[in-house]
Amino acid sequence: MAYPECTMSHQGASLQNYNNELVKCKLYFFYFVGFEDLCKRREELQKQIQADETERSKLQREINLLQEKLSCINDSLQKKLATRNEYDRTMAESEAAYMQILESSQALLTVLKREGQNIMQRAAAKNMMLPGDYRKM
């Protein structure tokens, strides 16, 4: 027959062992459940990362296309500005030449009027008939 103290002590030790095993199982269960939750969260995060990377790639392609268009427009604009500057220069030169012609024409007209008057005055002084005077007769 066992002593009650030994039996109680043995039962207490067994109870403690069972309790330790339960704690281990409980920890394992919580660890496993927590680990599964972490795995699910990681998978969801991975899906979000892939979606963001896909969107980033799409945006990068659009940026590249827009940069190419911008480059073409800049080249075209540069050529058009150069051509417009040539037009401006040609127009300025033409206007300057026209002004010189106008000034020369004014000078020529002034000389012609003055010389015409001089000729008429000399002819009148000599009593000569000039073209157009015969109609007055």
N, CA, C and O atoms as CSV, one atom per row, in Angstrom:
chain,resi,resn,atom,element,x,y,z
A,1,MET,N,N,0.816,-1.148,0.000
A,1,MET,CA,C,0.000,0.000,0.000
A,1,MET,C,C,0.875,1.231,0.000
A,1,MET,O,O,1.880,1.290,0.708
A,2,ALA,N,N,0.492,2.217,-0.796
A,2,ALA,CA,C,1.287,3.421,-0.909
A,2,ALA,C,C,0.857,4.409,0.138
A,2,ALA,O,O,-0.283,4.456,0.601
A,3,TYR,N,N,1.828,5.178,0.469
A,3,TYR,CA,C,1.534,6.202,1.456
A,3,TYR,C,C,0.761,7.328,0.783
A,3,TYR,O,O,1.005,7.663,-0.376
A,4,PRO,N,N,-0.174,7.904,1.532
A,4,PRO,CA,C,-0.961,8.953,0.930
A,4,PRO,C,C,-0.111,10.132,0.492
A,4,PRO,O,O,-0.442,10.786,-0.498
A,5,GLU,N,N,0.945,10.416,1.179
A,5,GLU,CA,C,1.787,11.537,0.792
A,5,GLU,C,C,2.463,11.270,-0.536
A,5,GLU,O,O,2.565,12.169,-1.370
A,6,CYS,N,N,2.928,10.047,-0.746
A,6,CYS,CA,C,3.595,9.697,-1.997
A,6,CYS,C,C,2.611,9.741,-3.140
A,6,CYS,O,O,2.924,10.226,-4.227
A,7,THR,N,N,1.460,9.249,-2.897
A,7,THR,CA,C,0.463,9.225,-3.947
A,7,THR,C,C,0.067,10.648,-4.310
A,7,THR,O,O,-0.073,10.980,-5.487
A,8,MET,N,N,-0.107,11.460,-3.326
A,8,MET,CA,C,-0.481,12.841,-3.585
A,8,MET,C,C,0.653,13.568,-4.288
A,8,MET,O,O,0.434,14.368,-5.197
A,9,SER,N,N,1.839,13.279,-3.858
A,9,SER,CA,C,2.977,13.929,-4.471
A,9,SER,C,C,3.129,13.439,-5.903
A,9,SER,O,O,3.421,14.224,-6.805
A,10,HIS,N,N,2.933,12.144,-6.111
A,10,HIS,CA,C,3.018,11.581,-7.454
A,10,HIS,C,C,1.891,12.149,-8.320
A,10,HIS,O,O,2.120,12.463,-9.488
A,11,GLN,N,N,0.706,12.284,-7.785
A,11,GLN,CA,C,-0.418,12.833,-8.525
A,11,GLN,C,C,-0.167,14.309,-8.848
A,11,GLN,O,O,-0.514,14.784,-9.930
A,12,GLY,N,N,0.431,15.015,-7.914
A,12,GLY,CA,C,0.757,16.425,-8.146
A,12,GLY,C,C,1.774,16.572,-9.260
A,12,GLY,O,O,1.671,17.473,-10.092
A,13,ALA,N,N,2.767,15.675,-9.275
A,13,ALA,CA,C,3.784,15.719,-10.323
A,13,ALA,C,C,3.156,15.395,-11.667
A,13,ALA,O,O,3.464,16.031,-12.675
A,14,SER,N,N,2.281,14.411,-11.679
A,14,SER,CA,C,1.601,14.045,-12.921
A,14,SER,C,C,0.737,15.200,-13.397
A,14,SER,O,O,0.710,15.532,-14.582
A,15,LEU,N,N,0.035,15.801,-12.453
A,15,LEU,CA,C,-0.806,16.938,-12.800
A,15,LEU,C,C,0.044,18.072,-13.368
A,15,LEU,O,O,-0.346,18.734,-14.330
A,16,GLN,N,N,1.197,18.282,-12.765
A,16,GLN,CA,C,2.109,19.320,-13.253
A,16,GLN,C,C,2.594,18.974,-14.655
A,16,GLN,O,O,2.671,19.854,-15.513
A,17,ASN,N,N,2.923,17.699,-14.906
A,17,ASN,CA,C,3.356,17.271,-16.245
A,17,ASN,C,C,2.240,17.481,-17.262
A,17,ASN,O,O,2.475,17.972,-18.366
A,18,TYR,N,N,1.015,17.100,-16.873
A,18,TYR,CA,C,-0.116,17.312,-17.784
A,18,TYR,C,C,-0.315,18.800,-18.074
A,18,TYR,O,O,-0.565,19.211,-19.207
A,19,ASN,N,N,-0.196,19.569,-17.031
A,19,ASN,CA,C,-0.349,21.013,-17.181
A,19,ASN,C,C,0.726,21.565,-18.120
A,19,ASN,O,O,0.430,22.382,-18.992
A,20,ASN,N,N,1.958,21.126,-17.945
A,20,ASN,CA,C,3.053,21.568,-18.821
A,20,ASN,C,C,2.781,21.162,-20.266
A,20,ASN,O,O,3.010,21.942,-21.190
A,21,GLU,N,N,2.289,19.935,-20.457
A,21,GLU,CA,C,1.970,19.471,-21.808
A,21,GLU,C,C,0.850,20.310,-22.417
A,21,GLU,O,O,0.905,20.663,-23.596
A,22,LEU,N,N,-0.158,20.626,-21.621
A,22,LEU,CA,C,-1.257,21.465,-22.103
A,22,LEU,C,C,-0.759,22.849,-22.501
A,22,LEU,O,O,-1.159,23.402,-23.526
A,23,VAL,N,N,0.116,23.392,-21.675
A,23,VAL,CA,C,0.679,24.710,-21.988
A,23,VAL,C,C,1.453,24.640,-23.296
A,23,VAL,O,O,1.344,25.536,-24.134
A,24,LYS,N,N,2.239,23.571,-23.475
A,24,LYS,CA,C,2.988,23.408,-24.726
A,24,LYS,C,C,2.040,23.301,-25.905
A,24,LYS,O,O,2.252,23.921,-26.947
A,25,CYS,N,N,0.977,22.496,-25.728
A,25,CYS,CA,C,-0.002,22.345,-26.814
A,25,CYS,C,C,-0.696,23.666,-27.101
A,25,CYS,O,O,-0.915,24.037,-28.254
A,26,LYS,N,N,-1.037,24.364,-26.028
A,26,LYS,CA,C,-1.692,25.652,-26.185
A,26,LYS,C,C,-0.772,26.627,-26.906
A,26,LYS,O,O,-1.195,27.329,-27.825
A,27,LEU,N,N,0.488,26.666,-26.485
A,27,LEU,CA,C,1.457,27.542,-27.152
A,27,LEU,C,C,1.635,27.137,-28.608
A,27,LEU,O,O,1.709,27.984,-29.498
A,28,TYR,N,N,1.703,25.831,-28.837
A,28,TYR,CA,C,1.848,25.347,-30.206
A,28,TYR,C,C,0.632,25.744,-31.022
A,28,TYR,O,O,0.761,26.205,-32.156
A,29,PHE,N,N,-0.558,25.565,-30.442
A,29,PHE,CA,C,-1.786,25.917,-31.149
A,29,PHE,C,C,-1.793,27.404,-31.492
A,29,PHE,O,O,-2.061,27.791,-32.630
A,30,PHE,N,N,-1.494,28.235,-30.485
A,30,PHE,CA,C,-1.477,29.673,-30.745
A,30,PHE,C,C,-0.377,30.051,-31.732
A,30,PHE,O,O,-0.557,30.934,-32.570
A,31,TYR,N,N,0.750,29.379,-31.623
A,31,TYR,CA,C,1.840,29.642,-32.564
A,31,TYR,C,C,1.403,29.256,-33.965
A,31,TYR,O,O,1.589,30.024,-34.909
A,32,PHE,N,N,0.822,28.071,-34.108
A,32,PHE,CA,C,0.418,27.581,-35.414
A,32,PHE,C,C,-0.674,28.468,-36.004
A,32,PHE,O,O,-0.611,28.857,-37.170
A,33,VAL,N,N,-1.687,28.785,-35.174
A,33,VAL,CA,C,-2.758,29.662,-35.650
A,33,VAL,C,C,-2.180,31.029,-35.993
A,33,VAL,O,O,-2.518,31.604,-37.028
A,34,GLY,N,N,-1.321,31.549,-35.140
A,34,GLY,CA,C,-0.679,32.833,-35.412
A,34,GLY,C,C,0.184,32.770,-36.656
A,34,GLY,O,O,0.232,33.732,-37.423
A,35,PHE,N,N,0.861,31.666,-36.868
A,35,PHE,CA,C,1.706,31.498,-38.044
A,35,PHE,C,C,0.853,31.445,-39.305
A,35,PHE,O,O,1.200,32.051,-40.319
A,36,GLU,N,N,-0.266,30.718,-39.245
A,36,GLU,CA,C,-1.177,30.676,-40.393
A,36,GLU,C,C,-1.691,32.070,-40.713
A,36,GLU,O,O,-1.771,32.454,-41.880
A,37,ASP,N,N,-2.036,32.823,-39.688
A,37,ASP,CA,C,-2.503,34.191,-39.883
A,37,ASP,C,C,-1.416,35.041,-40.532
A,37,ASP,O,O,-1.688,35.832,-41.435
A,38,LEU,N,N,-0.189,34.870,-40.064
A,38,LEU,CA,C,0.930,35.597,-40.672
A,38,LEU,C,C,1.103,35.206,-42.131
A,38,LEU,O,O,1.368,36.060,-42.977
A,39,CYS,N,N,0.953,33.917,-42.432
A,39,CYS,CA,C,1.080,33.456,-43.821
A,39,CYS,C,C,0.003,34.083,-44.694
A,39,CYS,O,O,0.282,34.516,-45.812
A,40,LYS,N,N,-1.222,34.135,-44.191
A,40,LYS,CA,C,-2.315,34.752,-44.952
A,40,LYS,C,C,-2.049,36.237,-45.169
A,40,LYS,O,O,-2.256,36.764,-46.262
A,41,ARG,N,N,-1.594,36.892,-44.130
A,41,ARG,CA,C,-1.279,38.323,-44.257
A,41,ARG,C,C,-0.159,38.547,-45.263
A,41,ARG,O,O,-0.195,39.492,-46.051
A,42,ARG,N,N,0.832,37.667,-45.226
A,42,ARG,CA,C,1.949,37.779,-46.168
A,42,ARG,C,C,1.467,37.577,-47.598
A,42,ARG,O,O,1.871,38.314,-48.498
A,43,GLU,N,N,0.608,36.587,-47.817
A,43,GLU,CA,C,0.075,36.337,-49.157
A,43,GLU,C,C,-0.706,37.545,-49.661
A,43,GLU,O,O,-0.560,37.943,-50.817
A,44,GLU,N,N,-1.533,38.127,-48.798
A,44,GLU,CA,C,-2.297,39.310,-49.182
A,44,GLU,C,C,-1.360,40.473,-49.502
A,44,GLU,O,O,-1.565,41.198,-50.476
A,45,LEU,N,N,-0.344,40.639,-48.684
A,45,LEU,CA,C,0.634,41.693,-48.933
A,45,LEU,C,C,1.374,41.448,-50.247
A,45,LEU,O,O,1.641,42.391,-50.992
A,46,GLN,N,N,1.704,40.191,-50.536
A,46,GLN,CA,C,2.391,39.853,-51.785
A,46,GLN,C,C,1.511,40.207,-52.981
A,46,GLN,O,O,2.007,40.713,-53.987
A,47,LYS,N,N,0.204,39.943,-52.879
A,47,LYS,CA,C,-0.721,40.314,-53.958
A,47,LYS,C,C,-0.727,41.823,-54.162
A,47,LYS,O,O,-0.727,42.301,-55.297
A,48,GLN,N,N,-0.733,42.566,-53.070
A,48,GLN,CA,C,-0.706,44.027,-53.166
A,48,GLN,C,C,0.598,44.511,-53.789
A,48,GLN,O,O,0.604,45.439,-54.597
A,49,ILE,N,N,1.699,43.876,-53.406
A,49,ILE,CA,C,3.009,44.238,-53.969
A,49,ILE,C,C,3.017,43.984,-55.470
A,49,ILE,O,O,3.489,44.824,-56.235
A,50,GLN,N,N,2.501,42.834,-55.900
A,50,GLN,CA,C,2.465,42.514,-57.328
A,50,GLN,C,C,1.584,43.503,-58.083
A,50,GLN,O,O,1.931,43.933,-59.183
A,51,ALA,N,N,0.442,43.865,-57.494
A,51,ALA,CA,C,-0.437,44.850,-58.135
A,51,ALA,C,C,0.270,46.197,-58.257
A,51,ALA,O,O,0.175,46.853,-59.294
A,52,ASP,N,N,0.975,46.610,-57.213
A,52,ASP,CA,C,1.710,47.880,-57.258
A,52,ASP,C,C,2.838,47.837,-58.285
A,52,ASP,O,O,3.069,48.815,-58.996
A,53,GLU,N,N,3.535,46.713,-58.363
A,53,GLU,CA,C,4.619,46.588,-59.345
A,53,GLU,C,C,4.064,46.618,-60.763
A,53,GLU,O,O,4.673,47.205,-61.657
A,54,THR,N,N,2.908,45.987,-60.975
A,54,THR,CA,C,2.267,46.025,-62.292
A,54,THR,C,C,1.877,47.454,-62.646
A,54,THR,O,O,2.118,47.910,-63.764
A,55,GLU,N,N,1.280,48.154,-61.698
A,55,GLU,CA,C,0.888,49.547,-61.922
A,55,GLU,C,C,2.113,50.419,-62.182
A,55,GLU,O,O,2.093,51.283,-63.057
A,56,ARG,N,N,3.181,50.187,-61.416
A,56,ARG,CA,C,4.413,50.954,-61.611
A,56,ARG,C,C,4.972,50.728,-63.012
A,56,ARG,O,O,5.402,51.677,-63.667
A,57,SER,N,N,4.969,49.485,-63.472
A,57,SER,CA,C,5.470,49.181,-64.819
A,57,SER,C,C,4.627,49.879,-65.877
A,57,SER,O,O,5.154,50.431,-66.843
A,58,LYS,N,N,3.311,49.847,-65.684
A,58,LYS,CA,C,2.411,50.516,-66.626
A,58,LYS,C,C,2.699,52.015,-66.665
A,58,LYS,O,O,2.799,52.609,-67.738
A,59,LEU,N,N,2.830,52.615,-65.490
A,59,LEU,CA,C,3.115,54.049,-65.423
A,59,LEU,C,C,4.476,54.381,-66.031
A,59,LEU,O,O,4.624,55.410,-66.690
A,60,GLN,N,N,5.464,53.523,-65.815
A,60,GLN,CA,C,6.797,53.760,-66.381
A,60,GLN,C,C,6.746,53.726,-67.903
A,60,GLN,O,O,7.399,54.529,-68.569
A,61,ARG,N,N,5.959,52.785,-68.457
A,61,ARG,CA,C,5.809,52.743,-69.924
A,61,ARG,C,C,5.153,54.020,-70.429
A,61,ARG,O,O,5.572,54.583,-71.441
A,62,GLU,N,N,4.117,54.478,-69.719
A,62,GLU,CA,C,3.449,55.718,-70.115
A,62,GLU,C,C,4.406,56.902,-70.023
A,62,GLU,O,O,4.408,57.772,-70.894
A,63,ILE,N,N,5.211,56.936,-68.975
A,63,ILE,CA,C,6.199,58.014,-68.820
A,63,ILE,C,C,7.184,57.988,-69.985
A,63,ILE,O,O,7.516,59.034,-70.544
A,64,ASN,N,N,7.650,56.800,-70.349
A,64,ASN,CA,C,8.597,56.682,-71.462
A,64,ASN,C,C,7.973,57.183,-72.756
A,64,ASN,O,O,8.618,57.896,-73.524
A,65,LEU,N,N,6.701,56.808,-73.003
A,65,LEU,CA,C,6.023,57.283,-74.210
A,65,LEU,C,C,5.877,58.802,-74.187
A,65,LEU,O,O,6.106,59.469,-75.196
A,66,LEU,N,N,5.499,59.341,-73.042
A,66,LEU,CA,C,5.350,60.790,-72.937
A,66,LEU,C,C,6.688,61.504,-73.106
A,66,LEU,O,O,6.742,62.583,-73.697
A,67,GLN,N,N,7.766,60.917,-72.594
A,67,GLN,CA,C,9.091,61.523,-72.762
A,67,GLN,C,C,9.495,61.521,-74.236
A,67,GLN,O,O,10.090,62.484,-74.719
A,68,GLU,N,N,9.173,60.440,-74.950
A,68,GLU,CA,C,9.476,60.394,-76.382
A,68,GLU,C,C,8.680,61.460,-77.122
A,68,GLU,O,O,9.220,62.161,-77.977
A,69,LYS,N,N,7.386,61.582,-76.791
A,69,LYS,CA,C,6.557,62.607,-77.433
A,69,LYS,C,C,7.092,63.999,-77.127
A,69,LYS,O,O,7.168,64.852,-78.011
A,70,LEU,N,N,7.462,64.223,-75.868
A,70,LEU,CA,C,7.999,65.524,-75.475
A,70,LEU,C,C,9.280,65.831,-76.237
A,70,LEU,O,O,9.486,66.964,-76.673
A,71,SER,N,N,10.127,64.845,-76.398
A,71,SER,CA,C,11.374,65.030,-77.138
A,71,SER,C,C,11.083,65.398,-78.593
A,71,SER,O,O,11.717,66.296,-79.147
A,72,CYS,N,N,10.123,64.704,-79.210
A,72,CYS,CA,C,9.753,65.010,-80.599
A,72,CYS,C,C,9.188,66.422,-80.713
A,72,CYS,O,O,9.524,67.165,-81.635
A,73,ILE,N,N,8.335,66.776,-79.773
A,73,ILE,CA,C,7.748,68.119,-79.802
A,73,ILE,C,C,8.823,69.176,-79.592
A,73,ILE,O,O,8.803,70.214,-80.254
A,74,ASN,N,N,9.755,68.931,-78.688
A,74,ASN,CA,C,10.844,69.888,-78.466
A,74,ASN,C,C,11.689,70.061,-79.722
A,74,ASN,O,O,12.061,71.183,-80.069
A,75,ASP,N,N,11.999,68.949,-80.413
A,75,ASP,CA,C,12.765,69.034,-81.659
A,75,ASP,C,C,11.997,69.831,-82.706
A,75,ASP,O,O,12.552,70.717,-83.355
A,76,SER,N,N,10.719,69.509,-82.863
A,76,SER,CA,C,9.884,70.210,-83.835
A,76,SER,C,C,9.788,71.692,-83.496
A,76,SER,O,O,9.898,72.548,-84.374
A,77,LEU,N,N,9.586,71.982,-82.237
A,77,LEU,CA,C,9.482,73.372,-81.799
A,77,LEU,C,C,10.774,74.135,-82.060
A,77,LEU,O,O,10.744,75.290,-82.484
A,78,GLN,N,N,11.903,73.494,-81.807
A,78,GLN,CA,C,13.192,74.142,-82.043
A,78,GLN,C,C,13.357,74.479,-83.528
A,78,GLN,O,O,13.812,75.571,-83.868
A,79,LYS,N,N,12.989,73.551,-84.408
A,79,LYS,CA,C,13.089,73.802,-85.853
A,79,LYS,C,C,12.145,74.919,-86.277
A,79,LYS,O,O,12.515,75.783,-87.072
A,80,LYS,N,N,10.926,74.902,-85.746
A,80,LYS,CA,C,9.953,75.934,-86.106
A,80,LYS,C,C,10.391,77.302,-85.606
A,80,LYS,O,O,10.219,78.303,-86.302
A,81,LEU,N,N,10.955,77.352,-84.406
A,81,LEU,CA,C,11.445,78.629,-83.888
A,81,LEU,C,C,12.594,79.163,-84.745
A,81,LEU,O,O,12.674,80.364,-85.005
A,82,ALA,N,N,13.477,78.274,-85.179
A,82,ALA,CA,C,14.590,78.694,-86.040
A,82,ALA,C,C,14.056,79.230,-87.367
A,82,ALA,O,O,14.540,80.244,-87.871
A,83,THR,N,N,13.058,78.548,-87.931
A,83,THR,CA,C,12.463,78.994,-89.193
A,83,THR,C,C,11.775,80.342,-89.005
A,83,THR,O,O,11.909,81.232,-89.844
A,84,ARG,N,N,11.037,80.494,-87.902
A,84,ARG,CA,C,10.373,81.770,-87.634
A,84,ARG,C,C,11.398,82.888,-87.491
A,84,ARG,O,O,11.171,84.000,-87.969
A,85,ASN,N,N,12.517,82.608,-86.841
A,85,ASN,CA,C,13.572,83.617,-86.701
A,85,ASN,C,C,14.143,84.004,-88.058
A,85,ASN,O,O,14.481,85.165,-88.288
A,86,GLU,N,N,14.249,83.023,-88.962
A,86,GLU,CA,C,14.697,83.338,-90.327
A,86,GLU,C,C,13.681,84.236,-91.025
A,86,GLU,O,O,14.055,85.196,-91.698
A,87,TYR,N,N,12.383,83.921,-90.863
A,87,TYR,CA,C,11.336,84.781,-91.433
A,87,TYR,C,C,11.457,86.196,-90.883
A,87,TYR,O,O,11.401,87.167,-91.638
A,88,ASP,N,N,11.623,86.312,-89.569
A,88,ASP,CA,C,11.740,87.636,-88.948
A,88,ASP,C,C,12.936,88.400,-89.506
A,88,ASP,O,O,12.835,89.591,-89.803
A,89,ARG,N,N,14.072,87.709,-89.647
A,89,ARG,CA,C,15.274,88.357,-90.179
A,89,ARG,C,C,15.048,88.792,-91.630
A,89,ARG,O,O,15.400,89.909,-92.007
A,90,THR,N,N,14.462,87.911,-92.440
A,90,THR,CA,C,14.207,88.234,-93.846
A,90,THR,C,C,13.233,89.401,-93.963
A,90,THR,O,O,13.417,90.296,-94.788
A,91,MET,N,N,12.196,89.383,-93.128
A,91,MET,CA,C,11.221,90.473,-93.168
A,91,MET,C,C,11.860,91.793,-92.745
A,91,MET,O,O,11.577,92.834,-93.338
A,92,ALA,N,N,12.714,91.761,-91.731
A,92,ALA,CA,C,13.387,92.984,-91.279
A,92,ALA,C,C,14.315,93.511,-92.368
A,92,ALA,O,O,14.358,94.715,-92.620
A,93,GLU,N,N,15.061,92.609,-93.018
A,93,GLU,CA,C,15.948,93.031,-94.106
A,93,GLU,C,C,15.141,93.594,-95.269
A,93,GLU,O,O,15.528,94.596,-95.869
A,94,SER,N,N,14.015,92.948,-95.590
A,94,SER,CA,C,13.168,93.427,-96.689
A,94,SER,C,C,12.589,94.794,-96.369
A,94,SER,O,O,12.543,95.670,-97.233
A,95,GLU,N,N,12.147,94.981,-95.135
A,95,GLU,CA,C,11.596,96.271,-94.740
A,95,GLU,C,C,12.668,97.360,-94.798
A,95,GLU,O,O,12.399,98.481,-95.231
A,96,ALA,N,N,13.881,97.025,-94.360
A,96,ALA,CA,C,14.975,98.003,-94.416
A,96,ALA,C,C,15.291,98.355,-95.869
A,96,ALA,O,O,15.512,99.522,-96.195
A,97,ALA,N,N,15.311,97.344,-96.741
A,97,ALA,CA,C,15.582,97.605,-98.161
A,97,ALA,C,C,14.456,98.434,-98.770
A,97,ALA,O,O,14.715,99.338,-99.565
A,98,TYR,N,N,13.208,98.136,-98.404
A,98,TYR,CA,C,12.071,98.903,-98.912
A,98,TYR,C,C,12.163,100.357,-98.462
A,98,TYR,O,O,11.878,101.271,-99.237
A,99,MET,N,N,12.563,100.570,-97.200
A,99,MET,CA,C,12.701,101.936,-96.700
A,99,MET,C,C,13.788,102.683,-97.471
A,99,MET,O,O,13.641,103.871,-97.757
A,100,GLN,N,N,14.878,101.991,-97.809
A,100,GLN,CA,C,15.935,102.623,-98.608
A,100,GLN,C,C,15.405,102.985,-99.994
A,100,GLN,O,O,15.683,104.065,-100.515
A,101,ILE,N,N,14.634,102.059,-100.584
A,101,ILE,CA,C,14.051,102.343,-101.906
A,101,ILE,C,C,13.101,103.529,-101.808
A,101,ILE,O,O,13.105,104.400,-102.678
A,102,LEU,N,N,12.292,103.570,-100.762
A,102,LEU,CA,C,11.350,104.668,-100.574
A,102,LEU,C,C,12.089,105.993,-100.411
A,102,LEU,O,O,11.709,107.001,-101.006
A,103,GLU,N,N,13.148,105.985,-99.600
A,103,GLU,CA,C,13.940,107.209,-99.413
A,103,GLU,C,C,14.592,107.634,-100.724
A,103,GLU,O,O,14.623,108.821,-101.050
A,104,SER,N,N,15.113,106.666,-101.476
A,104,SER,CA,C,15.733,106.983,-102.771
A,104,SER,C,C,14.691,107.519,-103.740
A,104,SER,O,O,14.964,108.442,-104.507
A,105,SER,N,N,13.490,106.934,-103.703
A,105,SER,CA,C,12.414,107.409,-104.585
A,105,SER,C,C,12.028,108.836,-104.230
A,105,SER,O,O,11.792,109.655,-105.119
A,106,GLN,N,N,11.961,109.139,-102.945
A,106,GLN,CA,C,11.635,110.503,-102.517
A,106,GLN,C,C,12.724,111.472,-102.971
A,106,GLN,O,O,12.435,112.567,-103.454
A,107,ALA,N,N,13.961,111.060,-102.810
A,107,ALA,CA,C,15.073,111.920,-103.239
A,107,ALA,C,C,15.020,112.123,-104.747
A,107,ALA,O,O,15.218,113.237,-105.233
A,108,LEU,N,N,14.754,111.054,-105.488
A,108,LEU,CA,C,14.663,111.153,-106.949
A,108,LEU,C,C,13.512,112.068,-107.347
A,108,LEU,O,O,13.660,112.906,-108.237
A,109,LEU,N,N,12.372,111.910,-106.693
A,109,LEU,CA,C,11.215,112.752,-107.000
A,109,LEU,C,C,11.520,114.216,-106.708
A,109,LEU,O,O,11.147,115.096,-107.484
A,110,THR,N,N,12.191,114.479,-105.602
A,110,THR,CA,C,12.564,115.849,-105.245
A,110,THR,C,C,13.505,116.432,-106.299
A,110,THR,O,O,13.337,117.575,-106.724
A,111,VAL,N,N,14.492,115.645,-106.716
A,111,VAL,CA,C,15.439,116.102,-107.740
A,111,VAL,C,C,14.710,116.359,-109.056
A,111,VAL,O,O,14.946,117.374,-109.711
A,112,LEU,N,N,13.820,115.435,-109.443
A,112,LEU,CA,C,13.085,115.603,-110.703
A,112,LEU,C,C,12.219,116.859,-110.679
A,112,LEU,O,O,12.176,117.602,-111.659
A,113,LYS,N,N,11.535,117.097,-109.573
A,113,LYS,CA,C,10.702,118.299,-109.472
A,113,LYS,C,C,11.558,119.554,-109.555
A,113,LYS,O,O,11.233,120.496,-110.278
A,114,ARG,N,N,12.648,119.555,-108.813
A,114,ARG,CA,C,13.524,120.731,-108.800
A,114,ARG,C,C,14.116,120.976,-110.186
A,114,ARG,O,O,14.109,122.106,-110.674
A,115,GLU,N,N,14.625,119.928,-110.815
A,115,GLU,CA,C,15.233,120.082,-112.140
A,115,GLU,C,C,14.183,120.449,-113.183
A,115,GLU,O,O,14.452,121.211,-114.111
A,116,GLY,N,N,12.973,119.889,-113.016
A,116,GLY,CA,C,11.884,120.258,-113.941
A,116,GLY,C,C,11.562,121.733,-113.838
A,116,GLY,O,O,11.351,122.396,-114.854
A,117,GLN,N,N,11.522,122.257,-112.617
A,117,GLN,CA,C,11.262,123.682,-112.419
A,117,GLN,C,C,12.412,124.518,-112.980
A,117,GLN,O,O,12.180,125.566,-113.585
A,118,ASN,N,N,13.630,124.068,-112.786
A,118,ASN,CA,C,14.788,124.787,-113.318
A,118,ASN,C,C,14.725,124.846,-114.841
A,118,ASN,O,O,14.995,125.886,-115.442
A,119,ILE,N,N,14.367,123.721,-115.459
A,119,ILE,CA,C,14.284,123.688,-116.928
A,119,ILE,C,C,13.202,124.651,-117.400
A,119,ILE,O,O,13.394,125.387,-118.368
A,120,MET,N,N,12.067,124.640,-116.713
A,120,MET,CA,C,10.974,125.533,-117.121
A,120,MET,C,C,11.367,127.003,-116.938
A,120,MET,O,O,11.026,127.852,-117.761
A,121,GLN,N,N,12.069,127.283,-115.875
A,121,GLN,CA,C,12.489,128.659,-115.632
A,121,GLN,C,C,13.484,129.108,-116.702
A,121,GLN,O,O,13.395,130.239,-117.180
A,122,ARG,N,N,14.408,128.265,-117.079
A,122,ARG,CA,C,15.382,128.626,-118.124
A,122,ARG,C,C,14.704,128.782,-119.482
A,122,ARG,O,O,15.032,129.674,-120.265
A,123,ALA,N,N,13.744,127.882,-119.739
A,123,ALA,CA,C,13.027,127.969,-121.013
A,123,ALA,C,C,12.202,129.247,-121.058
A,123,ALA,O,O,12.134,129.904,-122.097
A,124,ALA,N,N,11.593,129.596,-119.973
A,124,ALA,CA,C,10.787,130.821,-119.926
A,124,ALA,C,C,11.696,132.030,-120.114
A,124,ALA,O,O,11.323,133.020,-120.744
A,125,ALA,N,N,12.876,131.925,-119.560
A,125,ALA,CA,C,13.814,133.034,-119.701
A,125,ALA,C,C,14.253,133.161,-121.148
A,125,ALA,O,O,14.607,134.261,-121.572
A,126,LYS,N,N,14.247,132.107,-121.909
A,126,LYS,CA,C,14.671,132.135,-123.307
A,126,LYS,C,C,13.477,132.175,-124.246
A,126,LYS,O,O,13.662,132.098,-125.460
A,127,ASN,N,N,12.292,132.289,-123.743
A,127,ASN,CA,C,11.059,132.263,-124.518
A,127,ASN,C,C,10.966,131.044,-125.408
A,127,ASN,O,O,10.664,131.162,-126.596
A,128,MET,N,N,11.213,129.907,-124.866
A,128,MET,CA,C,11.149,128.650,-125.627
A,128,MET,C,C,9.839,127.949,-125.300
A,128,MET,O,O,9.292,128.066,-124.203
A,129,MET,N,N,9.361,127.215,-126.300
A,129,MET,CA,C,8.169,126.406,-126.064
A,129,MET,C,C,8.608,125.023,-125.602
A,129,MET,O,O,9.534,124.423,-126.147
A,130,LEU,N,N,7.929,124.551,-124.606
A,130,LEU,CA,C,8.223,123.223,-124.055
A,130,LEU,C,C,7.084,122.280,-124.401
A,130,LEU,O,O,5.988,122.730,-124.735
A,131,PRO,N,N,7.321,121.008,-124.328
A,131,PRO,CA,C,6.219,120.078,-124.589
A,131,PRO,C,C,5.062,120.410,-123.666
A,131,PRO,O,O,5.259,120.672,-122.479
A,132,GLY,N,N,3.855,120.400,-124.213
A,132,GLY,CA,C,2.673,120.750,-123.453
A,132,GLY,C,C,2.300,122.205,-123.641
A,132,GLY,O,O,1.136,122.561,-123.457
A,133,ASP,N,N,3.272,123.082,-124.011
A,133,ASP,CA,C,2.982,124.490,-124.213
A,133,ASP,C,C,2.257,124.707,-125.528
A,133,ASP,O,O,1.508,125.674,-125.659
A,134,TYR,N,N,2.460,123.834,-126.506
A,134,TYR,CA,C,1.822,124.024,-127.800
A,134,TYR,C,C,0.312,123.876,-127.679
A,134,TYR,O,O,-0.403,124.391,-128.539
A,135,ARG,N,N,-0.188,123.233,-126.707
A,135,ARG,CA,C,-1.626,123.077,-126.522
A,135,ARG,C,C,-2.247,124.394,-126.053
A,135,ARG,O,O,-3.426,124.648,-126.299
A,136,LYS,N,N,-1.477,125.204,-125.399
A,136,LYS,CA,C,-2.001,126.454,-124.869
A,136,LYS,C,C,-2.228,127.450,-125.996
A,136,LYS,O,O,-2.889,128.466,-125.782
A,137,MET,N,N,-1.727,127.207,-127.127
A,137,MET,CA,C,-1.837,128.158,-128.233
A,137,MET,C,C,-3.165,128.151,-128.864
A,137,MET,O,O,-3.404,128.902,-129.810
